[in-house]
Amino acid sequence: MASVVHITEAAALQIKDMMKQNDEEGAFLRVAVNGGGCSGLSYGMGFDHEAKEDDARDEQHGIQVLVDKESQLILQGTKIDYKKSLLGGGFTIDNPNAIASCGCGSSFRTATNVGKPENC
C-alpha cells in the first residue's frame, strides 16, 4: 500500500529534533484530521506510543508514521514539509483533497468532508 502522507526530509529532520527534545525518541508520529477550525476540519500531529489495528503505518526517513482509519481518505496524497524563514519556521501541509482553507492555513474542508466550522 502506498503511503497516505509523504514526509519530506526537511520535515523529518525537524520531527526527529522535536522527538529528541521531548524525550520521545522511538515514538510514532501520528497524523490525523480533527473536527473544528474555521473551515470545519483541522490537522493534528503528535507523538504516540501505541499503534491501533486499523492505523495505516509507514516508515519514512527513520520515522514511523501512523494515520488513523478515519483520516486516511482525507489525507491520502498529503505532503508535510518544514520551511525555515527569517521569522522562524513551521510545518506546511499540502493536501490535494482540500477544496477550501481558512486564512490561517490550519483549517480546511474537502468535497466530501466539511466538518463543523468554528469561529476563528
Secondary structure as UniProt FT lines:
FT   STRAND          5..7
FT   HELIX           9..21
FT   TURN            22..23
FT   TURN            25..26
FT   STRAND          28..35
FT   TURN            38..39
FT   STRAND          41..48
FT   TURN            53..54
FT   STRAND          56..60
FT   TURN            61..62
FT   STRAND          63..67
FT   HELIX           69..75
FT   TURN            76..77
FT   STRAND          78..85
FT   TURN            86..87
FT   STRAND          88..94
FT   TURN            96..97
FT   STRAND          98..101
FT   TURN            103..104
FT   STRAND          107..110
//
